[in-house]
Amino acid sequence: MTDHGPQPVERRLPTEEARDLLALVRELVRREIAPHAAEEEEAGRFPRELFRLLSSSGLLGLPYAGEFGGGDQPYEVYLQILEELAAARLTVGLGVSVHSLACHALAGYGTKEQRAEHLPAMLGGGLLGAYCLSEPQSGSDAASLRTRAVRDGGDWVLDGTKAWITHGGIADFYTVLARTGGEGARGITAFLVPGDAPGLSAAPPERKMGMKGSPTAQVHLDGVRVPDARRVGDEGQGFSIALSALDSGRLGIAACAVGLAQAALDEALAFVSQRRQFGRPLTDFQGLRFMLADMATQIEAGRSLCLAAARLRDEGLPFARQAAMAKLFATDAAMRVTTDAVQLMGGYGYTADFPAERYMREAKMLQIVEGTNQIQRMVIARHLAGPEGH
């Protein structure tokens, strides 16, 4: 063990363009994100101007086609950039992941005309997106959602309430899943709803134990009218679109978890490298060295799972099982690593003067969003059981 503190994570980036992106992100982190993260999280401030900067810098559309304003980057690169952002401030990393999730339906299932009309502004025009699947009575059981869309001439009229919506109330557009047919998964359709649509409103943000800078709110749709041209995919295709989006979104959450855990390890390592007890540096004590080794191993394992799943996605191969594994492992690891970081720092780790306690509170959320880790285990088990288990 040395006393030099944490070193930058080595990145496996395939092109010079990707390496330039990493340099850009690290400069943004150093200049715009890290210096303000603790203060803004404590105050519950969402960095809206920063997201406009990320958009103009091409960082909100990295995994999407350049034809429509995206960055044409493989998911393997996108996730490593996301990890860097989440390590600096989870509100930013998670926000980029949620925005990417909100763009997924249109990018993957929209017509060429829809994509040409909307995607450039969504990917690089300063807009911020939100994804509306969960409802007050249908979280893990998303197929039982009750928000309804009824056709009225050339329009659809949407009524219902969505819950736990990241960027709820501040988003410029919402990807909304609503029921257009009978009960169950096959009666659901996806819509692209403008954030300023008449009849769309948001409740006050939820009061959370962490992620105070990232607004999470219920979104109410009261007679919201959207033209059929904003229906994404076929009628009744919405649930399969939603599941496809979540497969990719789970990799985003896994990358955020790896970034958060890395930040916690770096903080703990810097602390113990400088502190002495019983006349010796803390890093001389084998018990603490073993804790640090276990933390680093869990982070590296989560990163490897995440990037292995991303490579499958980039090659056009099935990756849903691996995405669930990555989300499950990386977020559980983040909870363990952040808890251990607080323990290693003792009383200092428990105070708000150091970021370790914030990392610990934020890690809990990652085990819940985009499918709880119990749901991830169900997804993995169904894949292991074969087609009959789906």
N, C-alpha and C positions, 0 to 999 in steps of 0.2 A: 504494500500500500504506500502510495506517495502522498505528499502534502500539496500537490499542485492543483487539486480540485478537479471538477468535471471538465471533460473535453467535448467539443462539438461532435454530434453523432455523424459517423461516416455514412454517406448516402450512395446507394447504387442507382445512379442516374445515367440513362443510356445515351444521351445526346448533349451536345454543347448548349443547345437551347434550354434543355432541362437544368443544366448546371447554372446557366445564367438566371433562370427563374429562382433557383434556390438562393443565389446570391442576392437577388432582389428582395426575396421574402425575408432573409436574415437582416438586411438593411432596414426594411420596414419594421421588423420586430424591434430592432435596436433603437430606432428613432421614434416610432409612432405608437408602438403597442406596449412593450415592457415597462417603460417609465411611468405609465399612467394606470397600469392594470389594477394594482391594489386599491388605489384611491377611487377609481371609477366603479369597481365592484362593490366597495363599501358603500358608495353613494347610490348604487343601483342605476348608474347611467349607461345607456346603450350607445355605443360609438357609431352613430349613423353616418357621420362624415367619413369615418374610417372605411366603412363599407363602400361608400362612393369612390374613395381612393382605390380600394381593392378592385372595384369594378373597372375603373379607368386604367388600371395597371394590368388588366387581363386576368385577374386571379379569381374571378367569380364564375368563369366558364371554362376552366382548364380541361375537363374531360369531354367537352362537347366539340362538335365539328366547326372548323374554321370557316366553312361556307356560311354559317349563320352567326358568326361572331365569337365562336368558342376558341379554345386554345389548342385543340388537336393533340392534347397530351394523353398518353396512356394512363389508365387508372393507377398503375404502379407509381407513376410520378406524382399524380394528383394527391395520393394518400400521403406521400412523404412531405409534400408541401403543407398539407392539412395538419400533419403531426407537428411541424414547426410552429404553425399559428396557434394550435391548441396548447403547446407548451408555454407559449408566451401569455396567452389569456384564453381560457376555454370558451368564454362568450364569443370570441372571434372565430375560433376553430369550429365550434358547433354551429355558429351562424352561417359559415361558408358551407358546411355540410348540409344544413337544412335548406339553404338556397338551392344547392345542387339537386337535392331531393325534389324540391318544388318544380324544377325545370325538367325533371326526368320524363314525365308523362308526355309533354309536348315534344321534346326532342326525340323520344323513342317511338311515339305512336301518332303524333300529329301528321296532318297532310303536309306536303311540301309548301303549299300556300300558307298554311297556318304557321309553319316554322319560319318562313321568310318574313311574315308579318310581325311575329311576336318575339322570336328568339334573340335577334340582335339587341333589342332593348333589355331583355331579361339577362343576357349573358355579359353585356359590356356597356349598357346604357345607363347604369346607375340605379337600376331597379333592385328591389329586395323582395324575395319570395317567401311564402309560407305553405305548409302542406297540411291539409285538413282531412284527416281520416278518422281519428278517435272522436268519441262523443261521451257525454257524461255517463251513459249506461252501456257503452260498448268500447272498451279499451282493448284488452287482449282478444276479445271476440269481435273483431272488426266487421265481420260479415253480417252482424246483426244491426248495423247502423240504421238510424231512423230518418235522417235528413232526407227530404224528398224533393225531387225535381219533376215537375209536371209540364208537359208540352202545351204551349199556347200559341198556335199558329207557327210562326217561324222562330219563336223564342222558347226558352225554358224558364220556369218560375221555381226558385229554390226556397225552401223553408226548413229550418231546423237549427240545431246548435252543435257546434264542434267544440271539443275540449282539449286542453293541454297543447295549445297551438303556439309553438315557438314563433316569435315575431307577430303574434296576434295583436292587431290594432295598429301596427306600424308598417306592415308589409304593403308593397305596391301591387302585388297580385297573389292570389290564393289558388292552389290546385285543390279542388273540392271534390270529394267522392260523395255521391248522392244516389238515393234509390229511385230508379225510373221504372222498375218492374216489380215482380213478386218478391217474396222473402228469400233470404239466402244470398250467396255470393253472386249468383248469375243475374241478379236484378239491379246491379250497381253500375253507374256510369260516371266518368270523369269529366270535369268542367274546369275551364280556366276563367276565374272570376276577378275582375279588376278590384283593387283595394278601395276605390272610391265609389263602388257601385251603390246606388240608392237601395236602402234596406239592409246593407251590411254594416254591422257595428261590433264592437268588442267590449267585453266586460273589463273591469279593472284587473290589472295583472295579478296573478297568484302570488302569495307571500311564501317564498320558498326558503329552505335552509341553506341553499347555495345558488350559484348562478344568478345572483341578484341583478346583474347588469343585463341579462338576457330576458326580455319580457315573455312570459307564458300566460296566455289568457284564453278564455272562451270566446268563440266567434259566433255571433248570431246572424242568421240569414232570415230575413222577414220579407218575403215577397221579392227576393232579389231576381231581377230579370236579366238573362243573358241570351244572346242570339245562338242559334244552333251552330253557327260558325265557331263558337267557343266550346263546343262539345269536343272532347279529345278521345279519339278512338271510336269504336262502334258502341251503340247502346248495349248495355249489359257486359261490356268488356272491362269496366272500371276496376273490378276487384283483381283481375289478373294483372292489370296495369299497376295497381297499388302494390301487389306482392313483388312484382319486378322491381319497382322503385325501392322497396324496403330491402331487397337483397343487396343492392348497391349502397343504400343508405346505412346498412349495418356495417359495411366496411368503413364508411366515413366515421361512424361512432367508434369503431375499433381503433382507427388511426388517432382520433382525439384522445382516447383512453391511453394509448401508448405515449402520446405527447405529454399528457398530464402526469403520468407515472414517471416519465423521464425528468420532468421539471421537479417533481418531489424528490427523486433520487439525487439530482444535482444539488438541491437545496440542503438535503441531509448530509451529503458528502462534503460540501463546502463547510458546513457547521462543524462536523466532527473532525475535519482536517485541521481546524484552527483551535479547537478547545482541548484543554488539558485537565485531567483529574488524577488524583493520587500521584502527582508528580510526573505523569506520562501523558503523551497525546492519546486522545480517545481511539485513534486509529491503531494503537498498539494492542488494543484489547480484542482477543480472538472472537468473543461473542458478537461484538459489534461488526467486526470484519465479515463474519459469516452472514449477518443480517444484510449487509450491503451487497454481498455476493448473491444472496438469494433474490434480493430486489432487482439487481441488474439482470439476472438470469430470466426472471419472469418477464421483464420488459422486452428482452431480446426475443424470447419465445413468442410473445404477443405480436411483436413487429414482424417476425418471420411468418406467422400464420396469416397475418393481414396481407402482407405482400405476396405470399404464395396464392392466396385467393384472388388478388388483383391480377396476377399474371394469367390465371385461368380466364378471368373475365376478358382481359385484353386479347386473348387468343380465341375468343368466341366459344369457349367451352363452358359446360355447366359449373356453377360456382356457388349455388345457394347453400349447400351443406357447409362448404368451407367458410362462407360468409358468416353463417350462424356460429360456427366454431370460433372464428376470429372475434366476433362480438362478445361471445360468452367468455372466452378466456381472457381477452385483453381488458375487459371491464372489471371482471373479478380480480385480475392482477392489479389493476389500478387501485381498487379498494384496499387490497392488502399492502401495496407499496406505499400508498399515502398514509395509511394507519401506522406502518412501521416508521415512516419518516417522522411523524409526530412523536412516536416513542423514542426514537434515537435522539431527538432534540430535547426530550424531557419537557420541563415546564415552559421553555421557550417555544417549543413546537405547538403548545396549546394556546399561545397568545396570538392576537391579531397583529403583533409587531413583525411576525414572520409569516410567509405565505403558506406554510405547511398545513395549518388548520383549514385554510380555504380550499386547498387541494383535496383534503380529506372529505370536506362537505360536498365538493363538486363531484368527486368520484362516485358517490352514492347514486347520483342522478343517472350516470351512464349505465348503471345496471338495470335501469327501468325503461329508458326511452327506446323507441323503435323496436318494441318487443322486449318484454322483461327477460331476464336470463332463464327463467323457468320456461318461457315460450321458446327460447333458443334451444333448450334441451329437447322440447317436443319436436321442433323442426328437425334437429339432428337425428333423433330416434326414428322419425318417419322416413327419412332418407335411408337409414340403415335397414329399415324393414322392407325396403323395395317399393315398387309401384303401388302395391296393394295397401301400403301404409300411408299414402298421401291423402 
